Amino acid sequence: MSLDLTVPLGLAWFAAIGLAFFDGRRAWAGWAAVAALATTLLGTVAVAVDVAHSGPRSVVAGGWPTTIGITLEADALGLTFALLSLSVLLVALTYEVVAGVQARGFPALVLAMATGLLGLCLTADLFNFYVFFEIAMVSAYVLTGYGDRPHQLRAATIFLIVNLLGSVLFLIAIAALYHLTGTLDMEQLAIRIPIVQTNPAILSATLIFVAFGIKLGLFPFHFWLAAVYTGTRPAVAAILSGALVNIGSYGLLRIGGGLLPRELEQGAPVLFALGAASILYGGLQAISCGDPREVLAYSSIGQAGYILVCLAIGGEAGYAAAVLFAVTNAINKTLLFLVVPLRGPWVAAAVTVGAASVAGIPPAAGFFGKAAVFRSTVADGNPAILTLLVAGSALSFIYMFQMVGRQDWATGDGVGPIWSDSHLPATRIIAGGVAVVVIGLGLWPEPLLVLSDAAATALIGRLP
Amino acid sequence: MLAVPFSLLLFVSNGTLATSGNTMDGGWQFNPAASLLALAVLSGPLTWLVGRWRPGLAWVAGALLAGGGLTTTIVAIATGDSGVDVAWAPSWGLRLAFDLDGLARLYALLATGIGLLVVIYARRYVPLHLHHQGRDEREAGPFFAAFLLFMGAMLGLVMARDLIALFVFWDVTALASYLLISYDRQDANARASALMALLVTGISALGLLVAALLIEDRYGTFDLGAVIAAAEAGDHSLGLTTGILIVSAALAKSAQLPFHFWLPRAMAAPTPVSAYLHSAAMVAAGVFLIGRFYPLLATEPRLLDGLAVVGAGSMAISGVLATTRADIKQVLAYSTISQYGYVVLMLGLGGQGHYGAVAAVFYVVAHALAKTALFLTAGAVTEATGERRLDRMGGLWRSMPALAAGSGAAAAGLAALPLTVGFFKDELFFAAALERGPAAVAVAVGGATLTIVYIGRFWGGIFLGPRRATADPVPLALVGPVVVLGAAILLTGVVPGPVARLAEAAAAVSLREAMTVSPAYHLDTRPENLMALASFVLGGTLLATRRFWSPAAMGLARIGQRFGPARAYGRGLDGFERFSGAMRRVEVRDLRGRVATILLPAGVLVIIALIATPTRDAFSFGTIQRGDAGLVMILIATCGAGIASTLPRDHLSMALTVSGVGYCLAVTYALFGAPDVALVAVLVETMFALLFLGMLSLLPRRVLAEEAAEPENHHHGRRDAALAVIAGVIALVVSWSALSRPTFRESVAVDYIELAPDAHARDVVTVILTDFRGLDTMGEITVIGIAMLGIAGLLRRGRLR
């Protein structure tokens, strides 16, 4: 029996709408949201199992012929990012429900974001991608202000304005591509874009790159990132850095690698340059940060550079490395943002695990992310980039372990006033669980490797 | 408690794990490699859990695990090679391939044997240490956990045949040493030292990772055995770069010049950690790595020469520095660097003769026994007297005779006196040097002399001479291991055969051929004996005349402090910190700046894209006909409204000019033959204009006036104008470029018009919105709903909170 791929999407969507009418601060509403999200995740897993056995599945909305209606398609690439995003959201939501939800709309917003992220991973229509992207982004704008402190609202304002700018650029590019090809269906787009003259195609590609660069927090489009990640509550920071950031990596892969491979190849020197700048910039900035959240924010800027370098390398190996790195990075950041406000012996262990994973020290999962990037660079035969990656990795050693050493995580002596309201044992258990997952995936990386290879194959296989 | 699950782990079925060595037909049988692998993975976590459960039992768990490992290793030495080989990550061709060969057995014996002794020692030492620092005794748990993690990592490392698995354990040793060195976490010096150790060994390890990947790229496998076989078949040479990366990682781990500076700093760790780090674990791992990769490294003779040079340099410089240190642990630290300099030198010499490789492993064993004993002595002495400086001790042999005897044997072993195992380590060393000519002989004698000097000073300074400190009695557990080690040194000094057999088996792995050495005492004038005699005489003389040459040695130490790599490290780290701080000060922090940093680079990228692609015929202007007059006029009006919208300062005029632009565009649509779109645009514009006005009327006048008069919003006028131009140009270039192309001939728009009747509607726009692309519409409605939910959160009773 196979599950229709619209079922999980619809489930999250209706649950979001339904929960919007209730006060999310009540425990039952929070747990209902957790249950709905968990069911969505399970449904997506079921779809993924089915896709793994019998290949990609698609459905056209309204039962129209393919190019007329909106096509939803589940393939390995989309499902990988969907599963990742939903898992991160589930963890962050559970964490916040356990710690005590403080705003009426929180559970509904998380589900709305789940809808957006799941939808954009499953759609095969460029404009529909934009719509789901908007759903996720609007939820993120509101979530950033969650907590209602002045600095959180200020962060939300920055986030909103900068990212809306990115959305407008994306929209202009979509309009241009539609004009040029007469279709919004990704499969048709991939076939028709090569026929189009290079100039308009590469200009649209540039705008799309900028739009996703902003989402990913790539240098020099990153200036919103530190203020936002540092200002928000831990669960929201985890959502932004673990789930929302996937829009950037997935978008670059799906649209850059899937629709505009020629333009991506032409832009490779720029991607290498910006990736290099991002890696060095993020790494160097992170060194002098006193606040662990700020370290993590700048670290994210550096990690975005790795994904870009993988894209520039391209090919199956490059894309697989990009997926693997994006996945491990999202998990690392989720773990660390959730764990840094806590204290205790388990917390000390979890922080060390997270730091090791970001620095790429085995047996944490981050090691395989780093190794995959290195490996694709070695196969590409590019010593300059390899040296740069090693330098970036060295920087991550410095800032991560300076961060670990600055505070006494086990007992909490000399700790600044970071969210002291979330010291509940259950939040520590959740964070510890994520740490166990990080170690588990480091010890047995095969699922990650299979998933990222399948994702890259799905992406390459789509190319005409 | 642990014994039951653990004994289950020790026995692994033939069916599940491939075993090599003495297999019986089917059935269950003991596979030492598999059980050591289980130990390697589980030791740390198990000890941690026990420590969380009952902190007082952590050491018991540690001792049981180390003892289990030791027993297994001894069994393995008796039974021969065994191995494990199961798939790990087939996507990358990774296997959990572990061989308990001669090399692995030797290092495993050191890791578990010395590990066990150190755990027993630490059982008493750590609670005392915590007590001195006013810390809770329950913190002993994490200590033993990190220690056993360290031991486990060593076990995994020495057995690994898969390069990635090898790297995993290699890095875990760095992580474990970080945890152990920073164990006194309230001590800033300990934290800085731990960071230094991690950075030096961890960052150099990246070279090993890159080397592993380069090897895979070249040979197509991560399996070291297959790689060596391919290299021997003459398929490929290793490549100098790869070799340098491997050797650098190994030298950093073994604290050789110029990476040596982390090791003396690592003395901030509790003494049992130092003992382990210096003998059986960290520094031994580096030399082990060279031994493991030896068949590959030997394909590049320049690498071996480089090793010899680095080894000789480390041996000489650290040897001199060791004579200048006052802190007893510092003396031992520099001694370790110097002694490993010997080992590296011997490995480098081994390229032509064969003695080098055997001598090196023999040396590692002899050194490990002696150095552990000496560190444990240092810990016990400091515990008894509260002193760490040589010039504040002396004459302690009276109050601590057993300790003096045990450590005396160890010191004699290190100094290579006869009747200790150390004598043979130097005999083999001299033999290796003799194979390579007079220069090597001179270096060897010099090194042996230096050893005698600093170890003589160390031991004599503590136990002989006038009594300068009072010694409290120390627990037996702090003395026992030293005595055991001292006895072992003397015993193997009389019966060196077993150590020699171990070394032969280990060297056979490195050299890929069987080797035999027969260390024995010969009462004749063979060159080795003469060299030993020369070093005794020279050493004794130097020791007696220390007053005359020590200023020169101190001078060298001062030069090292001023220009050495430790200072470069410190400056580098400070430099990074300062540079980073300076960068952060110039980061953009205001909103307009943030918008600018998006638009400006986007503009640059668009320009790059324009330059990089052919623009001939890309931008066409089209023709203007008489009938287009109205269109042109309204477009001019649109532009005018657009520019006008940037001028006003008060909010009301801004809102009105912006909606003016919208209305102008609506007229454009109407003139373009899209009246329905125009209608929608007018509706939307009207709605937004009303919304703006309503919003502005809700906000207090005063706030708006202040905001409008805010100089901050105006003094960036030029920048803002430039950005506005950039934004306009981006939009213009992209849309012009796209619109210069005709619409694609098979547009979906044609299909929409064709299919509209099927959707039971006459109006295409309606069908698109409600049916063809109904999902989009539903999504956009959701977007509005979410935005409302967000706004509702900001409002209370209809007003902004």
Boltz contact constraints between the chains, C-beta under 6 A:
constraints:
  - contact:
      token1: [A, 20]
      token2: [B, 789]
      max_distance: 6.0
  - contact:
      token1: [A, 61]
      token2: [B, 775]
      max_distance: 6.0
  - contact:
      token1: [A, 62]
      token2: [B, 771]
      max_distance: 6.0
  - contact:
      token1: [A, 67]
      token2: [B, 748]
      max_distance: 6.0
  - contact:
      token1: [A, 68]
      token2: [B, 751]
      max_distance: 6.0
  - contact:
      token1: [A, 68]
      token2: [B, 772]
      max_distance: 6.0
  - contact:
      token1: [A, 70]
      token2: [B, 775]
      max_distance: 6.0
  - contact:
      token1: [A, 103]
      token2: [B, 793]
      max_distance: 6.0
  - contact:
      token1: [A, 105]
      token2: [B, 789]
      max_distance: 6.0
  - contact:
      token1: [A, 105]
      token2: [B, 793]
      max_distance: 6.0
  - contact:
      token1: [A, 112]
      token2: [B, 786]
      max_distance: 6.0
  - contact:
      token1: [A, 128]
      token2: [B, 776]
      max_distance: 6.0
  - contact:
      token1: [A, 131]
      token2: [B, 776]
      max_distance: 6.0
  - contact:
      token1: [A, 131]
      token2: [B, 779]
      max_distance: 6.0
  - contact:
      token1: [A, 134]
      token2: [B, 783]
      max_distance: 6.0
  - contact:
      token1: [A, 135]
      token2: [B, 779]
      max_distance: 6.0
  - contact:
      token1: [A, 135]
      token2: [B, 782]
      max_distance: 6.0
  - contact:
      token1: [A, 135]
      token2: [B, 783]
      max_distance: 6.0
  - contact:
      token1: [A, 138]
      token2: [B, 783]
      max_distance: 6.0
  - contact:
      token1: [A, 138]
      token2: [B, 786]
      max_distance: 6.0
  - contact:
      token1: [A, 138]
      token2: [B, 787]
      max_distance: 6.0
  - contact:
      token1: [A, 139]
      token2: [B, 786]
      max_distance: 6.0
  - contact:
      token1: [A, 142]
      token2: [B, 790]
      max_distance: 6.0
  - contact:
      token1: [A, 158]
      token2: [B, 591]
      max_distance: 6.0
  - contact:
      token1: [A, 162]
      token2: [B, 594]
      max_distance: 6.0
  - contact:
      token1: [A, 165]
      token2: [B, 598]
      max_distance: 6.0
  - contact:
      token1: [A, 172]
      token2: [B, 734]
      max_distance: 6.0
  - contact:
      token1: [A, 176]
      token2: [B, 734]
      max_distance: 6.0
  - contact:
      token1: [A, 176]
      token2: [B, 738]
      max_distance: 6.0
  - contact:
      token1: [A, 179]
      token2: [B, 738]
      max_distance: 6.0
  - contact:
      token1: [A, 180]
      token2: [B, 738]
      max_distance: 6.0
  - contact:
      token1: [A, 180]
      token2: [B, 741]
      max_distance: 6.0
  - contact:
      token1: [A, 181]
      token2: [B, 744]
      max_distance: 6.0
  - contact:
      token1: [A, 182]
      token2: [B, 744]
      max_distance: 6.0
  - contact:
      token1: [A, 182]
      token2: [B, 746]
      max_distance: 6.0
  - contact:
      token1: [A, 182]
      token2: [B, 747]
      max_distance: 6.0
  - contact:
      token1: [A, 182]
      token2: [B, 748]
      max_distance: 6.0
  - contact:
      token1: [A, 183]
      token2: [B, 748]
      max_distance: 6.0
  - contact:
      token1: [A, 198]
      token2: [B, 613]
      max_distance: 6.0
  - contact:
      token1: [A, 199]
      token2: [B, 613]
      max_distance: 6.0
  - contact:
      token1: [A, 199]
      token2: [B, 618]
      max_distance: 6.0
  - contact:
      token1: [A, 199]
      token2: [B, 737]
      max_distance: 6.0
  - contact:
      token1: [A, 200]
      token2: [B, 737]
      max_distance: 6.0
  - contact:
      token1: [A, 200]
      token2: [B, 738]
      max_distance: 6.0
  - contact:
      token1: [A, 200]
      token2: [B, 741]
      max_distance: 6.0
  - contact:
      token1: [A, 202]
      token2: [B, 609]
      max_distance: 6.0
  - contact:
      token1: [A, 202]
      token2: [B, 613]
      max_distance: 6.0
  - contact:
      token1: [A, 203]
      token2: [B, 609]
      max_distance: 6.0
  - contact:
      token1: [A, 203]
      token2: [B, 734]
      max_distance: 6.0
  - contact:
      token1: [A, 203]
      token2: [B, 737]
      max_distance: 6.0
  - contact:
      token1: [A, 206]
      token2: [B, 605]
      max_distance: 6.0
  - contact:
      token1: [A, 206]
      token2: [B, 606]
      max_distance: 6.0
  - contact:
      token1: [A, 206]
      token2: [B, 609]
      max_distance: 6.0
  - contact:
      token1: [A, 210]
      token2: [B, 602]
      max_distance: 6.0
  - contact:
      token1: [A, 220]
      token2: [B, 597]
      max_distance: 6.0
  - contact:
      token1: [A, 220]
      token2: [B, 601]
      max_distance: 6.0
  - contact:
      token1: [A, 221]
      token2: [B, 598]
      max_distance: 6.0
  - contact:
      token1: [A, 223]
      token2: [B, 588]
      max_distance: 6.0
  - contact:
      token1: [A, 223]
      token2: [B, 594]
      max_distance: 6.0
  - contact:
      token1: [A, 223]
      token2: [B, 597]
      max_distance: 6.0
  - contact:
      token1: [A, 224]
      token2: [B, 594]
      max_distance: 6.0
  - contact:
      token1: [A, 284]
      token2: [B, 580]
      max_distance: 6.0
  - contact:
      token1: [A, 285]
      token2: [B, 580]
      max_distance: 6.0
  - contact:
      token1: [A, 285]
      token2: [B, 583]
      max_distance: 6.0
  - contact:
      token1: [A, 287]
      token2: [B, 576]
      max_distance: 6.0
  - contact:
      token1: [A, 287]
      token2: [B, 577]
      max_distance: 6.0
  - contact:
      token1: [A, 287]
      token2: [B, 580]
      max_distance: 6.0
  - contact:
      token1: [A, 288]
      token2: [B, 577]
      max_distance: 6.0
  - contact:
      token1: [A, 288]
      token2: [B, 580]
      max_distance: 6.0
  - contact:
      token1: [A, 288]
      token2: [B, 581]
      max_distance: 6.0
  - contact:
      token1: [A, 361]
      token2: [B, 171]
      max_distance: 6.0
  - contact:
      token1: [A, 361]
      token2: [B, 175]
      max_distance: 6.0
  - contact:
      token1: [A, 362]
      token2: [B, 168]
      max_distance: 6.0
  - contact:
      token1: [A, 362]
      token2: [B, 171]
      max_distance: 6.0
  - contact:
      token1: [A, 363]
      token2: [B, 168]
      max_distance: 6.0
  - contact:
      token1: [A, 374]
      token2: [B, 213]
      max_distance: 6.0
  - contact:
      token1: [A, 375]
      token2: [B, 213]
      max_distance: 6.0
  - contact:
      token1: [A, 378]
      token2: [B, 213]
      max_distance: 6.0
  - contact:
      token1: [A, 378]
      token2: [B, 214]
      max_distance: 6.0
  - contact:
      token1: [A, 378]
      token2: [B, 217]
      max_distance: 6.0
  - contact:
      token1: [A, 390]
      token2: [B, 206]
      max_distance: 6.0
  - contact:
      token1: [A, 393]
      token2: [B, 206]
      max_distance: 6.0
  - contact:
      token1: [A, 394]
      token2: [B, 203]
      max_distance: 6.0
  - contact:
      token1: [A, 397]
      token2: [B, 199]
      max_distance: 6.0
  - contact:
      token1: [A, 397]
      token2: [B, 202]
      max_distance: 6.0
  - contact:
      token1: [A, 397]
      token2: [B, 203]
      max_distance: 6.0
  - contact:
      token1: [A, 401]
      token2: [B, 195]
      max_distance: 6.0
  - contact:
      token1: [A, 401]
      token2: [B, 198]
      max_distance: 6.0
  - contact:
      token1: [A, 405]
      token2: [B, 191]
      max_distance: 6.0
  - contact:
      token1: [A, 405]
      token2: [B, 195]
      max_distance: 6.0
  - contact:
      token1: [A, 408]
      token2: [B, 185]
      max_distance: 6.0
  - contact:
      token1: [A, 445]
      token2: [B, 89]
      max_distance: 6.0
  - contact:
      token1: [A, 446]
      token2: [B, 89]
      max_distance: 6.0
  - contact:
      token1: [A, 449]
      token2: [B, 89]
      max_distance: 6.0
  - contact:
      token1: [A, 449]
      token2: [B, 91]
      max_distance: 6.0
  - contact:
      token1: [A, 450]
      token2: [B, 91]
      max_distance: 6.0
  - contact:
      token1: [A, 453]
      token2: [B, 91]
      max_distance: 6.0
